[in-house]
Amino acid sequence: MRVAFAGTPQFAVPALAALVASRHPVVGVLTQPDRPKGRGRLLTGSPVKQFALAHGLTVAQPATLRDEAGRAAVAALSPDILVVVAYGQILPAEVLCLPPLGCVNIHGSLLPRWRGAAPIQRAILAGDDITGVTFMQMDAGLDTGDLLGVHRVPITERDTSATLHDLLAETGARELVEVLEGLAAQVLKPVPQPAEGVTYAQKISKAEAHIRWSDAAAVIARQVRAFNPWPIAETRFAGEQLRIHDATARASLAAAPGKWLGFAGDALRVGCGSGELHVTQVQRAGRKVVSAREFAQSAGSAAGRFG
């Protein structure tokens, strides 16, 4: 098969690598235009672009696929199939119909649960105990296409968005070539998504990272895990921003929300609406990430309050 690929962030790179390692030629790669990055705001290519150029692949970066120039960029590749992984644009019907075998998407959830932009974070925030990757035959809707395969992955109590991101990316990449070959051989039949269980994973905002200590400890712990590595759950301490990188929930007797309760081993105990949060890694504004013990030594009074 002549395979074209559309993707942008690091999540898409393992899938592209799997295609490069397969017997099927990758005839071209679509990715989002370069964006300013870092303190110098230098234009920087996406992780997919960097991987593609390093492997001698043709790269196109149309600003949109909704105009004639964007569609022409896809048509010029003459692909048999287009693989789409976190590309960052909804493909219009005129593009979806270009490859004879259609367009296949790898999505980081068990569709129809968590359609949309942030399925990994939303699954953790909701307390889901299982997620996975879905292979989908794309249509014009938002993650509404027929299912080609589902691979389940458990969510542990220590998983962050970072660890789950990497696990799902590798899971999708591992199964991708087999899915494409099954589709081409007509032994893999698309199945419509269930009508029940549809949820939407809205894009994450920085405002969601602010901790409300009146919430249950279990809710705050999921917030810490879901927002690692971005935007990082945060609170206030002594009038300054404090980011919490790692924490777990524990049951406890009632305590004032946000109250410093001392230590349990190396974990700083903080009162919550119910239970307590055991904090192990924090970051003060403009500082590096440190252990809770190191933070306590520099924070001074152990009678402070968070929030």
Beta strands, then each sheet from edge to edge (+ up, - down):
strand 1: 3-7
strand 2: 26-30
strand 3: 35-37
strand 4: 42-44
strand 5: 59-60
strand 6: 81-85
strand 7: 103-107
strand 8: 115-116
strand 9: 130-137
strand 10: 146-154
strand 11: 200-201
strand 12: 233-237
strand 13: 240-250
strand 14: 260-264
strand 15: 267-271
strand 16: 276-284
strand 17: 290-291
sheet 1: 5+ 2+ 1+ 6+ 7+ 9- 10+
sheet 2: 3+ 4-
sheet 3: 8+ 11+
sheet 4: 12+ 13- 16+ 15- 14+
sheet 5: 12+ 13- 16+ 17-
end
